Amino acid sequence: MTPRTLVPAARVDSPIEPRALEYFFHRTAPQLAGFFDGAFFQSSVLHASLEEPAIRQTLAAIAIVHEGKTLNPVEGQSLGSTSPIQLYNKAIRGIVQKTMKEPNAVSLVAMISILFACLEYLRGNAAMSRSHITSGIQIFQSWMENKKSQNQSSGRDDTSIGSHFMETEIGPILLSLRTIVLDRDTAKNLRLLMNPVNVHGDLTLGDRFDTVQQARVGLVDLITQTNLRFDKLDKYCPLGPQYNEKASLIIKSVEKTFAQWDANFDDLALRRGSSWVKRQRPSINAVRLIKFDLSFGVRNYLADSECAWDAGRADFEEALSLIENLITDRDRFCPGNNFRPLSLDFAIIYCLHTLSWKCRWPRLRRWGLDLFRRICGREWLLDAEKYFIIFSRIMEIEEAGTNSSNQLELPDGGPQENILPHEHLRIHHFQVSVSNQASPSPEDPEQPTKYSVTFWSKPYGIDGPWHKLTEPLQPGASVAEESTIPSNLINEFFAKPPRIKELERLGQEIDLVIREGP
């Protein structure tokens, strides 16, 4: 490997930039990095900022916005005296000029696409954040195609530093962003996988993992590929025997690849486990949590009733223990109302989504809701507070019909731990929409967005008709642009079981029951 030539740092035009960069690397970067992306946010962008003014200006703009969002800004002169928009515009002009002179500066453009997405998200502009993510994915896809073509022409693989950076840092971050930020329709048109797929559409993971990050990418790839295959099936095959047969083949393929991933991860732990230091443990637990995400997705599709979830008690408890251990990391999960800007570690809210809803064991369910309450803010566009309110309400509805609901309120579950809601009381699905009164008034443009939530159930048995209950929902004072409307993530990330597809097809044909909220 040839050492990189040191390049003199670019001239700094604004006196606020040095302090903003210090704030970024001490406060912002660790939170953006999460469990897996420290190399990018805490190292690669630092080196790039020494050479590229556009990177430096973007980092400074992110820091200014981040400080403005925190409840406890650092003492001294505020970074807000310099407009982040000014720095942002300079960065845009700079990167345009750079690409005109160096059209092959792909890694730089991909890097700044990710940083622009972070900046727009922090500013509350989710649409522009998605636009930058889409652009970054398209750049990466084009790079992958060119690399494949060049490798075929030369007969050897590209092992350059630039190629390694794109594959180990840029690709995995964009893969995560595609999964958790883009809406489903946009995401399915942006195929992005870090592992190859065989002629049958099965993911090929290889014989071994060398790092925890590689194992994590394999799981996210498997979730992505499964989603793509079910999207294709939904588009071209109506519900019926043929659909069930093809869906069964997809599930078997997923389970086979999942078993291969398990074997690879066990092998990695056997080879490298003794060298994993304490600070690596959270990332290992986070990977195990993504594993539960995938297994819950499979369980969701195969469950022919809501009561079928009750068999997952052991998995529920293990997943809750993992989350409990993860959120004790005070560097990432701060107590109180401190602002936690964003994270690529999407596994926690997704997993709690299942644990606070599909797990009806009283003690475990309350544990999941308590964890939802304790985690700060959002994982990208997923707002923990909104989900906490929705799942607390689902628990109230389901347990209201149980004679011993008062006993179920015991903190430790008590002697009533084994009393679960009957099938006819359980909520199968929920949908959230912005209410007709959601538009901010001219007098108060920052007023909270108003929502309504519809809960779907089968009160006359699993083969009976659907029933829906719609209530007003006003989860806190979040601004609409800063987070997505809450959705059923279990179905979004994996595949919708046939009964939910049937429900969506029926749509407005079902009688609407409206209950007035408080």
N, C-alpha and C positions, 0 to 999 in steps of 0.2 A: 504494500500500500504506500503510495507516494504522499509525503506530508503536504498539507495545504500551505500555500504561500500566504503569509500574513499580509493583509491589505490594510492600509491606514484607515482609521475610522472616518466615516463621512462627517462633514462639518455640520454641527448642530445650529439651527437657525433660531430656535426659540429657547429662552432661558428656563422655561418650565419643563422642557423635555427631559433633562437629566433626572429631576425629581419624580416626574411621571414614570419614567422607566424603572426607577428604584421601587416605586410603589407597585408597578406591575409585577416585577420579579419577586418581591417579598410578600405581596398580598394576593394579587390576582392569579398569577401563574399556578400556584399550588392548588387553587380551587378549580381552575380550568383543567389542570392535568388529571385530576381524579386519581384512580388507582392504576391507570395503564399508560397515560400519555405524557408522562413527565419528560421523556426525551425530547418531545416536540416543544412543549410549552415552556420548559425550564432550561433547555439547552440549545436546540436547533434555532429557535427564533432569536435567542440571544446572540448567537454567532452571526445570523443573517442581519440583525439590526446594526452590527458594526460596519457592514459593507453597504447595506441598502437603505437609503433614507425612507423609502416607502414603508418598509417593515417597521422601522423605528417610529415613524409618525403614527402608524396604525396602533402599535403597542401603547404609545403615549395617549392616544385618543381613548383606547379601551380603559386605561388606568383612570383617566379623568372621569369617564362615565361610571366606572365601578366605584370610585370614591364618593361620587355624588349619590350613589344608591345606598351606601353603608349608613348605618345608624350611628356609628361611632367613628367618624373620620379622624385621621391622625392629626395630632396637634401641629400648629404652625400654619403657614400660608396654604390656602386651599388651591388644589390643582384646577378648580373650576374657573379661575381667572383667565384661562386660555380655553377658547371654544374647541371642543373635540371635532366639530364640523369643519373648522379650518384645517386641522391636521388631517382629517379624513379626506377632504378635497385635495390637499397636497399629495397625499398618498396615492389617490386615484390618478392624478395627473402624472405622478412619478412612475407608476407602474405601466401606464400607457406609453410613455416615452421609452421606458426600458424595453418593452416588448417590440416596439418599432425598431429599435436598434439591435435587439437580440431576440428574434422570434422563437428561438429554441429554449428560452429560459422557462421551461415548463415547470420545474420544481418550485421556482420562485412564485409563479402565478398561482400554482396550486396552494402553496403556503398562504399567500395573501388572501385567497378566496376563503380559506378557513378562518383567518383572522377577521376579515370583513364580516363573515357570518356571525362571529362572536360579538363584534361591535354592534351590528344592527340588532341582534337579539337583546343585548343589554340596553339599547336605546328604546326597546319596545316595538321594533318594526319587524314582526315575525315574517311578513311577506318578503321583504328584502333579504332577510336572513336565509330563507328557503331558496331565494333566487341565487345567492352566492354559493350555497351548498350544491344546487343543481349544476351551476357553472363549474365548480370544482370537480364534481363527479364526471362531467363530460370531458373535462381536460384529462382527468386520470384515465378514463376509458380510452381516449384517443392515444394516450401515451402507452397504455398496455397493448393496444393493437399494433402500434408502430414497433414496440419492443419485440412482440411475437414475430412480426414480419422480418425484422432484422436478424433475430436469432435463427430463423429458418434459412435465411440467405447465407449467413456466415457459418451455420452449423455449430454454433456454441452459444452458451448463455451469457448474457450481459451481467457481469459481477462488479460493475463500477460502484463507486461511493454514491453517485447520484441515483442509480437504480436501486441500491439498497435502501436509501432514504425514502424513495417513493413507495417501495413495497412494505417497509416495516413501520413507517410513521404516517405518511400521507394517506395511503390506502386504508389502513385500519380506522383512522379517524373519520374519513369520508363514509366508510361502511357503517359506522355507528350513527353518524349524522343522518344517513339515508334511512336507517331503521327507525329512529326516534323523532325526527323532525319533519320529514317530508310526509305529506298526506299520501294515502295509499295509492290513489290513481297516478300521482306523479312518480312515486317510488317504483311502481311496477314497470314503468317505462324506462327506468334507469337501472338496468341490470349491472350489478357490481358485486363480484365475488372474488375473493383472494385465493381460493382453492379451485382446482379444475373440476369439471363435470364430465362424466362419461356419456356415451351415446344414448344411454337410457335416462339421462337426466339426474343420475345419482351423483352426489358430491363425493369427491375423492380426497381424503384427508392425508394420505401418505402413511408410512409405517410408524412414524414417531414424531413427537413434539420436542423441540429443543428449548422452548421458553414458555412461561405462563401466558405471555401475550399471544403467542402462536396458538395455544390451546383456546384462548378466548375468541380469537378471530375465527377458528374452526366452528365454534358454537354459533356465532353470529351469522356466519355463512350458511350454516344448516338451517337456521330460522329463516334467513332470506330466501334460500332456494326452495324451501317448503312453501313459503308464501307465494312465490312465483308460480310454482306448479299448481297450487290450488286456485290461484287467480285464473290460470289458463283453463283449468278444469271447469270452473264456474262459468267461464265465458262460452265454452263450446259444448258443454254437456249438461242437459237439464237434469233435475233431480229424478231419481228412479233407479232401477236395478243396475244399469250401466254405470251411472254415477257412483253408486256404492261400491261397485267392483273396482273401478279405477281409483277411488279414494282409498280403498283398502290397500291397494298396491303402493300408493304413495306413503301411507302410514308404515307399512312394512319396510319400505326403503329407508324412511326416517329412523325407525327403530334399529335397523341394521347399522346405519352410519353412526347413530348415537352409541351403540355398543362398541363400535370401533374407536370412537372418541374416548369413551370410558377407559378402554384398554390402553390407548396412547397416554392418557393423563395419568393412569396408575403407573405406567412405565416411567413417565417423567418424574413423578414423585419418588419412585424407587431410586432413580439415577441421581436426581438433583435435590431431593428433599432435605438431606443432611446439610446442604449449603444454603438453604433458604433462611435468611436472617429475619429477625422480628419485624422489620419494616416491610417485608415482602408478604407477610401473612395476610394483611387485608386484601391484597390483589388476588391471592389464592382463594380466599373466601368469596370474593366477588365473582370469580370464575365459577365456583361451585354454585353460586346463586343463579348465574345465567343457565347453568345446567338444570336447575329446578324450573326456571322459566320455560325451558323447552319441554321438560317432562310434564309440566302443568298444561302446556299447549296440547300435547298429545292426549292427555287425560281429558281435556275439555272436548276434544273432537269425538273421543270414543264413549264418553259418558252419555248413556241413553236416558238419564234422568238426573235431577239435581242431587238426589240421595246417593247416587253413585260416587259422588265426591267424598263421602264420609269414610271410604276405605283408605284415604290418603293421610290419615292422622299422623303417622310416623314421619312422613315427608314434610308435612306442615310444621311439625315441631322442630325438625332439624333446620328447615329454612328460616324459621323465626329466630332460632338461636344464632344462625349466621348473621342475620340482619342486626340483632342485638349487639353482637361483637363488632360489627362494622360501624355502627353509629356511635360507639364509645370513642371513636377517633375524634378528639376535640379539634384537630386541625381542619377537618372537613365538616363535621356535624357539630355546630356550636349550639349551646343552650340558649334559651330565650328567643329574642326576635332579631338577632344579628342576621344580616343579609348574606345569603349564600347564593351567588349569582347564577351559576349554571354548572352542569356536570355532564360528562358523556357516560357516566356510570348508570345507564338506564335500568339496570337489573333490579334496583331496590324498589322503586315505585311500582314497577310492573309486577314484581313478586308479591308485594303487599296488597296489590289489587286483588290477587287470587286469595291470599291468606285472610283478608278482611271481609271477603264476600263468600267464596265457595267453601271455606272452612267454617262449619257451623258448630264445632266443638266450643262451648261457651268460653272456657278459659283461654284457649288458643285464639279464638276470634277477638276477644278483648285485648289480648296481647298484641295482635296485629294492628288493631285500631290505635292502641297506645303508641306503637312504633310510628304509625302514620302521623300522629299528633306531635311526636317528638322530633321528627326530621324537619330540617329547616327548608323553607322555600320550595324550589322546583328542581327537577332534573330536566333541563332544557324547557320544553314547552309543557311539561306535565306538572300540574300544580297539586302538591300533596294536600293542601287544605280543602280543595274542592272534593277530592276523592274521600277524604276523611268524613266530610259531612254526608256525602252520598251513601257510603257504606254504613255509617252509623244509623242512618235512616232505614236502610235495608234491614239491618239487625232489629230495629224497633218493630218494623212491619212483620217480619218473620216470627219474632218471639211474642208478639202481642196475642197471637192465637194459642199460645202454650200456657196451660193453667199454672205452671210453676215459674212463670216469667220473673216473678219477684225473687225467687230463690236463685234464679240464674244471674241475678245482679251481684251475687257474692263475688268479691275480688278474686278469690282463688278458685272459683268454679264450684266449690263446696260439694255436697253429696249429689247435686243435680247435674254434674258434669256430663253424664251420659244421656240426658234428655235433650233430644235434638228436634228442631221443627219438622213437622210432617211435610211430605212432598207438596201437598196442595197449598201450603203456606209459603213456599219458597219462591224467591224472585229469580227468574231465569235470565232476564235481560233488562238492561236499562238504556235509555236514550236521553241525552241532554240537548236542549235547544235554547237559543237566545229568545227571550220573550219579546212580544210586540212592543213592550215599553222599554226596550233595552237602550234606545238611542239616548246619549247624554243630552241633558237640557242645556240651552245656551248659558243659563245662569250657573250651572255646575257641570262643566265638561268632564270633570274627574270623578263623577259619581259612579258607584259600583255598577258593573254590568249585571243585569237581571236575567236569571235563567229559569227554565222550567225543566223538571225531570219526570220522565215516564217510566214506571216500573211495570214489567210484564210478568205474569204468573199464569199457572194452570190450576185454578181453584177446583175444577171438576175432574181432576186426574190428568195423568200425562197424555192420555188420548183425547181429552176434552178440549173445548175451545180456549183460545187465549183471552186473557182479561188484562186490561191496563189501567193503571192509576196514575194520574198526572197531578203534580204538585208544584207550587212555586219553589224556587231554590235561589237563595242569594248568598253564595259562599264568600263572605269577606268583602274586601274592598279592592280586589285585583282589577287592573285595567285590562280591557278586552284584548288589546294588541300584545300583551305580554305573555299570554298563555293560550293554549288551545282550549276549545270547548271539551270538557271531559267526555271520554268515550269508553266503550267496552274494550279495553286493551287486550283481553284474552282472545277476543275474536279478531282484533286488528292485527296482532303480531303473529298469529298462527293461522287458523282456519276456522270458519264458522261451522258448527255442527248442523246437520240437516234441519233440525227443528227450528234453529234461528233463521236459516235461509227461508224456511216456510213462513215464519213470522214476518220477515221483511217483505215477502211477496204479498202477503195479505194486506199489509199497510193499513190504510184508512177504512177497510171494510169492517174492522172490529169496532164495536161500540166503545165510545170514550167515556170513562168515568172520571170526573174532576173533583178533587178534594181541595177545599180552600186551605191554604197554609196560614201560618201565624201572621 
